[in-house]
Amino acid sequence: MAIVNFSVPDDVKKAFDRAFKSKNKSAVIADLMRRAVADAQRKKQRADLFRSLTEGRRRRPSATDEQIRSARAAGRS
């Protein structure tokens, strides 16, 4: 088990102590830290996926406005 020391504003500590007065505060903090790690991993995954998808745009063929209008018109008839 690791020991972590950090500073928080007094009002946050007081609110935390009130909210979790009957709980194991170390367990609560550990759970919050696990959630923060998971959130950071999801954020990175989303950013990587977005980057991958947008990089693919440069390799895909593009169409002019006229080609798009023509294709729409052909699809309607």
Residue, then its C-alpha position, 0 to 999 in steps of 0.5 A: m500500500a502506498i501513502v499519498n500526501f496532498s494539500v486541498p483547500d480547507d473548505v473542500k476537506k471540511a465538506f469531504d469530511r462531512a459527506f463521508k463521515s461514516k466511510n473509510k476515507s482512504a477507500v473513498i479517495a482510492d475509488l476517486m483516484r481509480r475513476a480519475v485514471a479511467d476517465a483520463q484513459r477514456k479521454k486519451q482513447r477518444a483523442d486517439l480515435f478522433r485523430s485517427l479518423t480525421e487523418g483518414r479524411r486526407r486519404r479519402p477521395s473528395a467530391t466537388d459541390e457539382q458532383i454531389r448535386s449531380a449524384r443527388a439528382a441522379g438518385r432522385s430519378 
